[in-house]
Amino acid sequence: MENPSPSLLILHGKSSLETEFAQSLITNNTLKLSEDDGGEEVSIFLQSHRHEEPTTFQVEWYMNSLLTKQFGRLLLWSPRLSSTQDLISKNFSEIPVGSVCVADVQFKGRGRSKNLWESPKGCLLFSFTLQMEDGRIVPLLQYVVCLAITEAIKDICDAQGFPYIGVRIKWPNDLYLNGVKVGGILCTSTYRSKKFNVTVGMGLNVDNELPTTCLNKVLNELSASTDCKLRREEILAAFFNRFEDFYGVFVSQGFRALEEMYYRAWLHSEQKVVIQEKNKDELVEEIGVTIQGLTSSGYLLAIDDDNQLYELHPDGNSFDFFNGLVRKKLE
């Protein structure tokens, strides 16, 4: 069965500067769209040129909540895309750094190891761009993104008096709620002109109970009021408000400056892990270690019963990183 074209892409800027840039993209027919998304058949509009507000993603609500100086200020929104990650990556050099693409539905969403999936309505699905010069810290960026979204959800609950829902981080880039996965982050990069062009993508179950659970389902279970509801627009704005601050700290001071806050949000402090390895006789033996944190390169730091420290790496053969860890002894 063929996937229908989204037929619509809305551009909106936070200020006149971004709005003028968006208009130039439309006037010059600059944006590259894949055949999966309808190619040249897609109608592209400025938000201000549409007579009706999209009912699925309230652009003005999002923009009014956005407080950033760089991130999220140029928005590209569509009711249906093959992949926000692909659209942003393909147009990286054509749009300002920090631009964001949001879709209501994806039918070729991207995950680790080039996995593809369809994302249902009710998810917050977005990708945005940034540039980095220090390649050593690029692998740690995903942790900053994970931390920013958990803190953003906290910020909204605090501001609106909602019950606290504890979204936690499963290393390296998954989001869990009550032991169930509700989201994930994907960072991809290319190197060009002495800079890393990074595209960050996220999918978060906000108002869709299937295939697992979602934020609003858990929020309703905790609240006596039916008025408690998180909106995709406010989560996205709160995320960028937090991320811009965290990213500034990350680039200037390193991840160590955010590490304590990160450990409060992740699932793995003092977690026991069993690693299976072949001994010199080619027999599989199990070694128990305890996770202590992260190494400077972003892998898991663990210790065994003899107080020997190890760096744990995924073996690349398992969808769940914790089912295929390889240890490296640290001096």
C-alpha positions in Angstrom: 0.0 0.0 0.0 1.5 3.4 -1.0 1.9 6.1 1.5 0.0 9.3 0.7 1.8 12.5 0.3 1.6 15.0 3.2 0.8 17.6 0.5 1.5 20.4 3.1 4.5 21.9 4.7 4.1 25.0 6.9 7.0 27.4 7.7 6.9 29.8 10.6 9.5 32.1 12.1 9.8 33.3 15.7 10.7 36.8 14.6 10.7 38.8 11.3 14.2 37.6 10.6 13.2 34.0 10.6 10.0 34.8 8.8 11.8 36.6 6.0 14.2 33.6 5.7 11.3 31.2 5.5 9.7 33.4 2.7 13.0 33.2 0.8 13.0 29.4 1.0 9.5 29.4 -0.5 10.2 32.1 -3.2 13.4 30.5 -4.3 12.0 26.9 -4.2 15.1 26.0 -2.1 13.8 23.1 0.1 14.6 19.6 -1.2 11.7 17.1 -0.6 12.0 13.4 -1.2 9.7 11.5 -3.5 8.3 9.7 -0.5 7.0 13.0 0.6 5.5 14.0 -2.7 8.5 15.8 -4.2 7.3 18.9 -6.0 3.7 18.1 -5.3 3.9 19.4 -1.8 2.3 22.8 -1.1 4.6 25.0 1.1 3.2 28.0 2.9 4.2 30.6 5.4 2.0 30.2 8.5 0.9 33.9 8.2 -0.4 33.2 4.7 -2.8 30.5 5.8 -6.3 31.5 6.7 -6.8 28.7 9.2 -4.6 27.6 12.1 -3.5 23.9 11.8 -5.6 22.0 14.3 -3.0 19.3 15.0 0.0 21.4 16.0 -0.7 24.9 17.3 2.2 26.9 15.9 1.4 30.1 17.7 1.2 28.3 21.0 4.6 26.9 20.5 6.2 30.1 19.4 4.7 32.1 22.3 6.3 29.6 24.7 9.7 29.6 23.1 12.3 31.7 24.8 15.5 30.8 22.9 18.0 32.9 21.0 18.9 30.2 18.4 17.2 26.9 18.7 13.7 26.2 17.4 13.1 29.6 16.0 12.4 28.5 12.4 9.8 25.8 12.3 8.9 23.5 9.5 5.7 21.5 10.2 3.8 18.9 8.2 0.9 16.6 9.0 2.8 13.6 7.5 6.4 13.1 6.5 8.5 10.1 5.7 11.1 11.3 8.2 11.8 14.6 9.9 15.4 13.5 10.3 15.8 13.0 6.5 14.2 16.3 5.6 16.3 18.3 8.0 19.5 16.4 7.0 18.9 16.9 3.3 18.4 20.6 3.8 21.0 21.2 6.4 23.0 23.8 4.4 19.8 25.6 3.3 18.3 26.5 6.7 19.6 28.3 9.8 21.4 26.2 12.5 18.8 25.4 15.2 15.9 25.0 12.7 13.3 22.4 13.7 11.1 20.1 11.6 7.9 18.6 13.3 5.6 16.0 11.8 2.3 14.7 13.2 3.0 11.3 11.6 6.1 9.6 10.2 6.0 6.5 8.1 9.8 6.0 7.8 11.0 7.3 11.1 14.7 6.6 11.8 16.3 4.8 14.7 19.6 3.1 15.6 21.1 0.8 13.1 19.0 2.3 10.3 15.8 0.9 11.8 12.6 2.3 10.2 9.2 2.5 11.8 5.8 4.3 11.5 5.0 6.7 14.3 1.3 7.2 15.2 -0.6 10.4 15.9 -0.1 11.7 19.4 3.7 11.4 19.3 6.0 14.4 19.4 8.2 13.9 16.4 10.9 16.4 15.6 14.5 16.9 14.3 16.7 20.0 14.6 20.2 21.1 13.5 23.3 22.2 15.2 27.0 22.6 14.5 29.9 21.5 16.6 33.7 22.0 16.2 35.0 19.6 18.9 34.6 16.1 17.6 35.5 14.6 21.0 32.3 15.8 22.6 29.9 15.0 19.7 29.1 11.5 21.1 28.1 13.0 24.4 25.5 15.3 22.8 22.8 12.7 23.0 23.1 12.7 26.8 22.5 16.5 26.9 19.4 16.0 24.7 18.1 13.3 27.0 18.6 15.4 30.0 17.0 18.5 28.5 13.7 16.6 27.7 13.4 15.1 31.1 13.9 18.5 32.7 11.5 20.1 30.3 8.7 17.8 31.3 9.5 18.5 34.9 9.3 22.2 34.2 5.9 22.0 32.7 4.5 19.8 35.5 5.9 22.3 38.1 4.5 25.4 36.3 1.0 23.9 35.8 0.8 22.1 39.2 0.6 18.7 37.5 1.7 15.5 39.3 5.3 14.8 38.7 5.9 12.0 36.1 9.4 10.7 36.3 10.7 10.2 32.7 14.0 8.5 33.1 17.0 7.9 30.8 18.1 4.5 29.7 21.6 4.6 28.4 22.4 5.7 25.8 19.4 7.4 24.2 16.1 5.9 25.3 13.4 7.5 27.5 11.4 5.3 30.0 8.4 5.9 32.1 7.3 3.3 34.7 9.7 0.8 33.2 8.3 1.2 29.7 9.9 2.9 26.7 8.1 6.1 25.7 10.8 7.8 23.6 14.1 7.8 21.9 16.8 10.1 20.6 18.9 9.8 17.4 22.0 12.0 16.6 23.6 11.8 13.2 26.5 13.9 12.0 28.6 14.7 8.9 31.9 16.5 8.9 32.3 19.5 6.5 34.4 22.6 6.5 36.0 21.8 9.8 32.6 21.5 11.5 30.3 18.6 12.5 26.8 19.1 11.1 24.6 17.4 13.6 21.0 16.4 13.2 19.2 15.5 16.4 15.9 13.6 16.2 13.4 12.6 18.9 10.2 10.7 19.2 8.2 10.9 22.4 4.8 9.3 23.2 2.8 12.2 24.5 -0.8 11.3 23.7 -0.8 7.9 22.1 -1.3 4.9 24.4 -0.2 2.5 21.8 2.2 0.7 21.1 3.4 1.0 24.8 2.1 3.9 26.9 2.3 7.7 26.9 2.9 10.7 29.1 -0.7 11.7 29.3 -2.0 8.3 30.2 0.4 8.1 33.2 -0.4 11.7 34.1 -4.2 11.0 34.1 -3.6 8.0 36.4 -1.8 10.2 38.9 -4.2 13.1 38.8 -7.7 13.5 40.2 -8.4 16.1 37.5 -9.1 15.4 33.9 -7.7 18.8 32.9 -4.1 17.6 33.3 -2.7 17.2 29.8 0.7 17.8 28.3 0.7 19.3 24.8 3.3 18.6 22.2 3.8 22.3 21.5 4.6 23.2 25.1 6.9 20.2 25.5 8.9 21.2 22.4 9.2 24.8 23.5 10.2 23.8 27.0 12.7 21.3 25.6 14.5 24.0 23.5 14.4 26.5 26.4 16.2 23.9 28.6 18.5 22.5 25.8 19.9 25.9 24.8 21.0 26.5 28.4 22.4 23.0 28.8 24.1 23.1 25.4 25.9 26.4 26.3 27.2 24.8 29.5 28.2 21.6 27.6 30.2 23.4 25.0 32.0 25.8 27.4 32.5 23.5 30.4 32.1 20.0 29.2 29.6 17.3 30.1 31.1 17.0 33.7 29.2 20.2 34.5 25.9 18.5 33.8 26.8 15.0 35.0 25.3 15.1 38.5 21.9 16.2 37.1 22.1 13.5 34.4 22.8 10.8 37.0 19.6 11.8 38.9 17.6 11.2 35.7 19.1 8.0 34.5 18.3 4.4 35.4 21.7 2.9 36.0 23.4 4.1 39.2 24.7 1.0 41.0 23.0 -1.3 38.5 24.4 -4.8 38.4 25.3 -6.1 35.0 26.4 -9.6 33.9 28.8 -9.8 31.0 29.3 -13.0 29.1 32.8 -13.6 27.8 34.8 -16.5 26.4 37.8 -17.6 28.5 41.0 -18.9 27.2 39.4 -22.3 26.8 36.7 -20.8 24.6 34.1 -21.5 27.3 31.5 -18.7 28.1 31.8 -17.4 31.6 29.7 -14.7 33.3 31.4 -11.7 35.0 29.4 -9.4 37.3 30.1 -5.7 37.4 28.4 -2.7 38.9 27.8 0.5 36.9 29.3 3.6 38.5 28.6 6.2 35.8 30.1 7.3 32.5 33.6 7.5 31.2 35.0 10.6 29.6 34.3 9.1 26.2 30.6 8.5 27.1 30.6 4.7 27.7 29.6 3.0 30.9 32.0 3.0 33.8 31.8 -0.2 35.9 33.6 -1.9 38.7 34.0 -5.6 39.6 34.2 -7.3 43.0 38.0 -6.8 43.0 37.6 -3.0 42.5 38.9 -3.2 39.0 37.4 -0.4 36.8 36.1 -1.2 33.3 34.7 0.7 30.4 31.6 -1.1 28.9 31.0 -0.9 25.2 28.0 -2.3 23.2 29.0 -5.1 20.9 26.8 -3.8 18.1 24.9 -7.1 17.8 22.0 -6.5 20.1 19.0 -4.1 19.9 19.2 -3.7 23.6 22.7 -2.4 24.5 22.7 -4.1 27.9 22.3 -7.5 26.3 25.7 -7.3 24.5 28.3 -5.4 26.5 32.0 -5.8 26.1 34.4 -4.7 28.8 37.7 -2.9 28.5 40.0 -2.8 31.5 40.9 0.8 32.6 44.4 1.4 34.1 
